[in-house]
């Protein structure tokens, strides 16, 4: 299937590793030009260099939880060209008891996981609507539908992203612009490996044993009973960004292996 992404300009935030980097690679393989992003200059540059063999890629460092840096990032992107596809992937999580999460940490979750997407979408969505063309993908999580008690702040922000996506999609009615959210489940990335260490410690278990038994013990409703790969999630993102998915709008696309037990 030709996804018709040649010469499209794509922005993928939080793309120096994990799902974001895998999505950047997949877009490049489909012929798009991609702007990758990380907080630090060296990591953004390294990611761009590692992906350069797949196509035209730019690395722009910016902490998008910071309004000033987000504004500067947007200005740099505008100098490269008009954005056709925006993938708001930036986010973080940690295992922490709800009662121990401070006000400052709650604010940080919201700034990183939600406001980074708001800031970029607020700029690029009106431009897409004016051009009558564009795609926005907000990378949420199955935790946005099935909140995790050990990661309540993270879960709350992912629910917010799902709502943000649907609200923005309502603005696109009758246009060729679409906005969707993507809900990955447990996906094996560097971040999840770190999460597993923390979760195992919280349960007082050996990490290897915890990882081996994770789905049997913690996610028994998973139908695939394994971690998704970053490439599998990336393929879904790229498809939704393509013309082949032009009739899909305002959805919350699950890529969680059937963990959420509902029709």
C-alpha positions in Angstrom: 0.0 0.0 0.0 1.3 3.4 -1.0 0.8 5.7 2.0 1.6 8.7 -0.1 3.9 10.3 2.4 6.6 11.3 0.0 7.8 14.9 0.7 5.6 15.3 3.7 7.1 17.2 6.6 6.6 15.5 9.9 7.3 16.6 13.4 7.7 13.9 16.1 8.3 15.2 19.6 10.2 13.1 22.2 11.7 11.2 19.4 15.3 10.4 20.5 14.3 7.0 21.7 11.4 4.5 22.0 8.1 4.8 20.2 9.0 8.4 19.0 12.2 7.3 17.3 10.6 4.3 15.8 7.8 6.5 14.4 10.4 8.9 12.9 12.2 6.0 11.2 9.0 4.6 9.8 8.0 8.0 8.4 11.4 8.3 6.8 11.1 4.9 5.2 7.8 6.1 3.7 9.6 9.0 2.0 8.7 11.8 4.5 11.1 14.4 5.9 11.1 14.3 9.7 12.0 16.7 12.5 13.1 14.8 15.6 13.1 16.4 19.0 14.7 15.9 22.4 15.4 18.1 25.4 19.2 18.1 24.9 21.2 19.2 21.9 23.4 16.1 22.0 20.6 13.6 22.1 18.6 15.3 19.3 21.7 15.5 17.1 22.6 11.9 17.8 19.1 10.7 16.9 19.1 12.7 13.7 22.5 11.3 12.7 21.4 7.7 13.5 18.3 8.2 11.3 19.9 10.1 8.5 20.5 7.0 6.3 16.7 6.6 6.0 16.0 10.0 4.6 15.9 13.7 5.3 15.9 14.3 9.0 16.4 17.4 11.2 17.2 17.4 14.9 15.9 20.3 17.0 16.6 20.3 20.8 13.9 21.9 23.0 12.2 21.3 26.3 8.6 21.6 25.1 7.3 21.8 28.7 8.9 25.2 28.8 6.7 27.9 26.9 9.8 29.9 25.8 11.6 26.8 24.4 8.4 25.6 22.7 8.0 29.0 21.0 11.6 28.8 19.8 11.1 25.2 18.6 8.0 26.3 16.6 10.0 29.1 15.0 12.8 26.7 14.0 10.3 24.3 12.5 8.6 27.1 10.5 12.0 27.9 9.0 12.2 24.4 7.6 8.8 24.3 6.0 5.1 23.8 6.5 4.2 20.9 8.7 2.0 18.3 7.2 1.9 15.9 10.2 2.4 16.5 13.9 3.0 13.6 16.3 2.8 14.7 19.9 4.7 11.9 21.5 6.6 13.6 24.3 5.8 12.2 27.7 7.2 10.6 30.8 6.1 8.3 33.6 7.3 6.8 36.8 6.1 4.4 39.5 5.2 6.3 42.6 2.7 6.0 45.4 -0.2 8.5 44.8 0.1 10.0 48.3 3.8 10.8 47.7 3.3 12.8 44.5 3.9 16.5 45.2 2.1 19.5 43.7 5.2 20.3 41.8 5.4 16.8 40.3 1.7 17.0 39.3 2.4 20.3 37.5 5.4 18.8 35.8 3.4 15.8 34.5 0.8 18.3 33.1 3.4 20.5 31.5 5.3 17.7 29.8 2.6 15.3 28.9 -0.3 17.6 28.0 0.8 21.2 27.6 3.6 20.3 25.1 0.9 18.9 22.8 -1.4 21.9 23.5 1.4 24.4 22.6 2.3 22.8 19.3 -1.3 21.9 18.3 -2.4 25.5 19.1 0.1 26.7 16.5 -0.1 24.0 13.8 -3.8 23.1 13.8 -5.0 26.5 12.6 -2.4 26.4 9.8 -3.6 22.9 8.7 -7.2 24.0 8.7 -6.3 27.0 6.6 -4.5 24.7 4.1 -7.3 22.1 4.3 -4.7 19.4 4.9 -2.9 17.9 7.8 -2.7 15.2 10.5 -2.3 15.4 14.2 -1.6 12.3 16.3 -1.5 12.5 20.1 0.2 9.5 21.7 -1.8 8.6 24.7 -1.9 5.2 26.4 -4.2 2.4 27.4 -3.7 3.9 30.9 -5.8 6.8 29.7 -8.8 4.4 29.6 -7.7 2.0 32.3 -5.8 4.1 34.9 -2.9 2.4 36.7 -2.9 2.9 40.5 0.9 3.0 40.6 1.0 5.7 37.9 -2.1 7.9 38.5 -0.6 11.2 37.4 0.6 9.6 34.1 -2.8 8.0 33.6 -4.6 11.3 34.2 -2.5 13.1 31.6 -3.1 10.4 29.0 -6.9 10.7 29.6 -6.5 14.4 29.1 -4.7 13.8 25.7 -7.6 11.6 24.5 -10.1 14.4 25.4 -7.8 17.0 23.7 -7.7 14.9 20.6 -11.4 14.5 20.3 -12.0 18.2 21.0 -9.6 19.2 18.3 -11.1 16.7 15.9 -14.4 18.4 16.3 -12.8 21.6 14.9 -11.9 19.7 11.7 -15.4 18.9 10.6 -15.8 19.0 6.8 -12.1 19.4 6.2 -9.2 17.2 5.1 -7.6 17.5 8.5 -7.8 14.7 11.0 -6.9 14.4 14.7 -6.6 11.1 16.4 -5.1 9.7 19.6 -3.1 6.4 19.7 -3.2 4.2 22.8 -0.2 1.9 23.1 -0.2 -0.7 25.8 3.0 -2.1 27.3 5.6 -1.6 24.7 9.2 -2.6 25.1 11.3 0.5 25.1 14.1 1.9 27.2 11.6 3.7 29.4 9.5 0.6 30.0 12.7 -1.4 30.9 13.3 1.3 33.6 9.6 1.1 34.6 9.8 -2.6 35.1 12.8 -2.2 37.4 10.8 0.2 39.5 7.7 -1.9 39.5 9.6 -5.0 40.5 11.3 -3.1 43.3 7.9 -1.8 44.5 6.6 -5.4 44.6 9.7 -6.7 46.3 10.5 -9.0 43.3 13.5 -9.9 41.2 13.3 -7.9 38.0 13.8 -10.8 35.6 11.0 -12.8 37.3 8.7 -9.8 37.3 9.3 -9.1 33.6 8.8 -12.8 32.7 5.5 -13.1 34.7 4.3 -9.5 34.0 1.4 -10.3 31.7 0.2 -13.4 33.6 0.2 -11.5 36.9 -0.4 -7.8 36.1 -2.1 -7.8 32.7 -4.1 -11.1 32.4 -6.6 -9.5 30.0 -3.9 -9.0 27.4 -4.8 -11.0 24.4 -1.3 -11.1 22.9 0.3 -11.8 26.3 3.5 -10.0 25.3 5.0 -6.5 24.9 4.3 -4.8 21.7 7.4 -3.6 19.8 8.0 0.1 19.2 7.8 -0.7 15.5 4.3 -2.1 15.8 3.1 1.1 17.4 5.0 3.2 14.9 3.3 1.4 12.0 -0.1 2.4 13.4 0.9 6.0 13.9 2.2 6.2 10.3 -0.9 4.6 8.8 -3.2 7.0 10.7 -1.1 9.9 9.4 -1.5 8.8 5.8 -4.1 9.5 3.1 -5.1 5.8 3.4 -6.6 6.7 6.8 -8.4 9.9 5.7 -11.8 8.7 6.9 -10.5 8.0 10.4 -11.0 11.1 12.6 -11.6 11.7 16.3 -10.8 8.2 17.3 -8.8 6.7 20.1 -6.9 3.9 18.3 -5.9 1.1 20.7 -2.6 -0.6 20.2 -2.6 -2.4 23.5 -3.0 -6.0 22.6 -6.5 -6.3 23.9 -5.8 -5.4 27.5 -8.9 -3.1 27.7 -11.7 -5.7 28.0 -14.5 -4.0 26.1 -16.2 -4.1 22.8 
